[in-house]
Amino acid sequence: MLKGRNLVDPEDFTLEELESIFELTQEIIENEKDFNDVCRGKILATLFYEPSTRTKFSFEAAMLRLGGQVIGFSEPGSSSVAKGESLADTLRTVGAYADIIAMRHPNEGAPIHGIEYCPVPLINAGDGGHQHPTQTLTDLFTILDAHKRLNNLTIGCCGDLKFGRTVHSLLKAMSRYENVDFFLISPHELQIPDYLMNELKRKNIKIHEEERLENVIDKLDVLYMTRVQKERFFNEADYVRLKDSYILDLEKLKNAKENLAILHPLPRVNEIKIEVDDDKRAWYFRQVKNGMYVRMGLIAKLLGVR
C-alpha cells in the first residue's frame, strides 16, 4: 500500500495508512527480534543539511535495527554541495546508491522540489520552519500510546508556535481527527503563522489562543512543549527577551490532570525543569524511543519489506 511512496507532509498519507504504520510500529515494539533482518541488503541515505541528533540517529538506528545499512552526511560542507552541486543532482546521485533517502534541509519546500528528481522514496526529515512529518508520526503514536485514541482530546501547544515546524505539522495532523480542541499558548510575537491559522479555521477546528499556561493547564489531555529556537531568530535581542517565556515545573503541574501526557520534540533548554522528568506524566523520553520504532515501521512500509 505504501511501497515506493514519499513522505513530505503528514497529510500525504490517509488516516488508514497512518493507522497501518502505527499497527506495524506496535508489532515491532512487541516482537523486535522478528524484524532484525527485514531490510538486509537495503541502504538508507541520510542527507542532513542542518544539524540534528535525535532525528538523524533515530533514522540510522531504525535502519540498522532492521538489518539494513546507512550512508550519508551530517554536514553539507563535506559533500559536493560545497562545490555548488544542486539539490536535484545530489538526489539523483545518491538515489543511484541507496534504496531510500531521509533528508533534512533548511529551505522550506526543498523536499517537494526534491521528489521530482529523486529515484527512490524520499522522507522529509524537516524543512526549515515548515514541516517535520516523521516527528509528527512519532507524536501521534505517543499520544495514541498514552491515551489509546487520537480523537476527543484537548491539546495544548506551548512556546514557539511561529517557527516550530513540529507544532505546525502536529496541528495539521491532529486537525484530521474528530473532536480535538487546541489551546495555543504563546507570547504574541511567537503565535502560529497566519497561513496556518487560516487553514485550521477553514476546517472549523476549535482553537483558543492563550498567553498564560497556568490559565488552561487543567483542561489539557496533552501538553506539547517547545523550545524558543535561537537559530530561527534574525534579532538576538528578541530571542533573549522571549527565550524564558514558558517554563514548566511541578508547581504548574499541581492543577493538571493525572493522565496528562507531556510531550516535547527535544532538544530542551530550560522550558521543562529537570524535576518534571520523574513525573509519570512526562512522556518526552518515551517519545524519543517511539521515534525510532515509528521510523522502523515507516522504512519497512516504504520499502515494501512488510
C-alpha positions in Angstrom: 0.0 0.0 0.0 2.8 2.4 0.8 5.7 0.8 -1.1 7.6 3.3 -3.2 5.8 6.4 -1.7 7.4 9.6 -0.5 6.6 11.4 2.8 6.9 15.1 2.6 3.8 16.2 4.5 1.9 14.3 7.2 -1.2 14.7 5.0 0.5 12.6 2.2 -0.9 9.5 4.0 -4.6 8.8 4.7 -5.7 8.1 8.3 -6.0 4.4 7.4 -2.4 4.4 6.1 -1.2 6.1 9.2 -3.0 3.5 11.3 -1.3 0.8 9.3 2.1 2.3 10.2 1.2 2.6 13.9 0.0 -1.0 13.9 3.3 -2.2 12.4 5.2 0.0 14.9 3.4 -1.6 17.8 4.2 -5.0 16.3 7.9 -4.1 16.1 7.9 -2.9 19.7 6.4 -6.2 20.9 8.4 -8.5 18.7 11.6 -6.5 17.7 13.7 -9.6 17.1 11.3 -10.7 14.3 12.3 -7.6 12.3 16.1 -7.8 12.7 16.6 -8.9 9.0 13.8 -7.5 7.0 16.0 -4.7 5.4 19.1 -6.9 4.8 20.7 -5.7 1.6 18.9 -2.3 1.7 20.6 1.1 2.2 19.3 4.2 3.7 21.0 7.6 2.8 20.7 10.4 5.4 21.2 13.8 3.8 21.3 16.3 6.6 21.9 19.9 5.5 21.1 21.0 9.1 22.4 19.8 12.5 20.5 17.0 14.1 20.9 14.5 16.9 17.6 12.7 17.5 16.2 12.6 14.0 19.4 11.6 12.3 20.4 9.0 14.9 16.9 7.6 15.1 16.7 7.1 11.3 20.1 5.4 11.4 19.3 3.3 14.4 16.0 2.3 12.8 17.6 1.1 9.6 20.4 -0.8 11.4 17.9 -2.5 13.7 16.0 -3.6 10.6 19.2 -5.2 9.3 20.0 -2.6 6.6 22.9 -0.2 6.2 23.4 3.6 6.2 25.3 6.1 4.2 25.1 9.9 4.2 26.4 13.2 5.6 25.6 15.5 8.5 27.5 18.5 7.2 26.9 19.6 3.6 30.4 21.1 3.5 31.8 17.6 3.5 29.9 16.7 0.3 29.8 18.0 -3.3 27.2 20.6 -2.1 30.3 22.6 -1.1 31.2 22.6 -4.8 27.9 24.0 -5.8 26.1 20.8 -6.7 22.3 21.3 -6.9 19.8 19.5 -4.7 18.4 17.8 -7.8 21.8 16.4 -8.8 22.6 15.3 -5.3 19.3 13.4 -5.0 19.8 11.8 -8.5 23.3 10.7 -7.5 22.5 9.4 -4.0 19.4 7.7 -5.3 21.6 5.6 -7.5 23.4 4.2 -4.4 20.6 4.0 -1.9 17.1 2.4 -1.7 15.6 5.2 0.4 16.6 8.7 1.5 15.9 10.8 4.6 16.7 14.5 4.0 16.7 17.5 6.4 17.1 20.9 4.6 16.9 24.5 5.9 14.8 25.7 2.9 11.1 25.3 3.2 9.7 23.3 0.3 13.0 21.6 -0.6 11.6 18.1 -0.3 8.7 19.0 -2.6 11.2 20.1 -5.2 13.4 17.1 -4.4 10.8 14.4 -5.1 10.7 15.5 -8.8 14.3 14.2 -9.2 14.7 11.5 -6.5 14.5 8.0 -8.0 13.8 6.3 -4.6 11.4 7.1 -1.7 12.2 10.4 -0.1 11.4 11.1 3.5 11.3 14.7 4.7 13.3 14.9 8.0 12.5 18.6 8.4 12.5 21.5 6.0 13.1 24.9 7.6 10.2 26.1 9.8 7.7 24.3 7.7 7.2 20.5 8.2 8.6 17.6 10.2 6.4 14.7 9.3 8.3 11.8 10.9 8.3 13.8 14.2 4.6 14.2 13.7 4.1 10.4 13.2 6.1 10.0 16.4 3.9 12.5 18.3 0.7 10.8 17.1 1.9 7.4 18.0 3.0 8.7 21.5 -0.4 10.3 22.1 -2.0 7.0 21.0 0.3 5.2 23.4 -0.7 7.5 26.2 -4.5 7.8 25.6 -5.4 4.9 23.4 -7.1 7.3 21.0 -6.4 10.2 18.6 -9.9 11.8 18.8 -11.8 13.5 21.6 -8.7 15.2 23.0 -7.8 18.7 24.3 -4.2 19.5 23.2 -2.1 22.5 24.4 0.8 23.6 22.3 3.1 25.9 24.3 6.2 28.1 23.5 7.4 28.9 20.0 4.5 28.3 17.7 5.7 30.7 15.0 8.9 28.9 14.0 8.2 25.4 15.4 7.8 23.1 12.5 7.0 20.2 14.8 4.0 22.2 16.1 2.9 23.1 12.6 2.9 19.5 11.5 1.2 18.3 14.7 -1.6 20.9 14.3 -2.3 19.9 10.7 -2.2 16.2 11.5 -4.4 16.3 14.6 -7.0 18.5 12.8 -7.9 15.5 10.8 -9.3 13.7 13.8 -12.7 14.2 15.4 -13.5 16.5 18.3 -10.0 17.8 19.0 -9.6 21.1 20.8 -6.4 23.2 20.6 -5.1 25.7 23.1 -2.3 27.7 21.5 -0.1 29.1 24.3 2.5 31.6 23.3 3.5 35.3 23.5 2.1 37.4 20.8 5.4 37.5 18.9 5.5 33.7 18.6 1.9 32.9 17.7 1.4 30.5 14.8 1.7 32.0 11.3 -1.5 33.5 9.8 -1.5 31.0 6.9 -1.7 28.0 9.3 -4.3 29.7 11.5 -6.5 30.4 8.4 -6.1 26.8 7.3 -7.2 25.5 10.6 -10.2 27.9 10.8 -11.3 26.7 7.3 -11.5 23.2 8.8 -13.7 24.6 11.7 -11.2 23.4 14.3 -11.8 24.7 17.8 -8.8 27.0 18.6 -8.2 29.0 21.7 -5.2 31.4 22.0 -3.8 32.0 25.4 -0.7 33.7 26.8 -0.5 32.0 30.2 -0.1 28.3 30.6 -1.4 28.4 34.1 -4.8 29.5 32.8 -5.5 26.4 30.8 -3.3 23.5 32.0 -6.2 21.9 34.0 -8.1 21.4 30.7 -5.4 19.6 28.8 -5.0 15.9 27.9 -1.8 16.6 26.0 0.7 19.4 26.6 3.2 19.8 23.8 6.1 21.9 25.0 8.6 23.5 22.6 11.8 25.5 23.0 12.3 29.0 21.7 14.6 28.3 18.8 17.6 30.7 18.7 18.5 29.6 15.2 15.2 30.9 13.8 15.6 34.5 15.0 17.2 37.2 13.0 17.4 39.5 16.0 19.2 38.1 19.1 17.6 40.7 21.3 14.2 39.3 20.5 15.4 35.8 21.3 16.9 36.9 24.7 13.6 38.6 25.6 11.4 35.7 24.8 13.5 32.6 25.4 12.2 32.0 29.0 8.6 32.9 28.3 7.3 29.5 29.4 8.9 27.1 31.9 7.1 24.0 33.1 7.7 22.9 36.7 6.0 20.8 39.3 4.2 23.8 40.7 2.4 24.4 37.4 1.5 20.7 37.2 -0.4 20.8 40.5 -3.6 21.7 38.7 -3.0 19.3 35.7 -4.9 16.1 35.0 -3.5 12.9 36.4 -3.4 11.4 32.9 -1.8 14.5 31.2 0.8 13.5 28.6 3.7 16.0 28.4 5.5 15.8 25.0 8.5 17.7 23.7 10.2 17.2 20.4 13.6 18.0 22.1 16.2 19.3 22.5 15.0 21.2 25.5 16.9 24.1 27.0 15.1 25.1 30.2 11.4 25.1 29.2 10.9 21.9 31.2 12.5 21.7 34.6 14.5 18.5 35.3 12.3 18.0 38.3 9.4 17.1 35.9 11.4 14.2 34.4 10.3 11.7 37.1 6.7 12.7 37.0 4.5 9.9 35.4 3.0 12.5 33.1 6.4 13.1 31.4 6.3 11.2 28.1 9.1 13.0 26.2 11.8 10.4 26.7 9.5 7.6 25.8 8.6 9.8 22.8 12.2 9.7 21.8 12.3 5.9 21.7 9.0 5.8 20.0 10.5 7.9 17.2 13.0 5.1 16.4 10.3 2.5 16.3 8.0 4.7 14.2 10.8 5.2 11.7 11.4 1.5 11.6 7.7 0.9 10.7 7.8 3.7 8.1 11.0 2.5 6.4 9.6 -1.1 6.3 6.4 0.2 4.7 8.0 2.4 2.1 10.5 -0.3 1.1 7.7 -2.9 0.9 9.5 -5.4 3.1 6.4 -6.0 5.2 
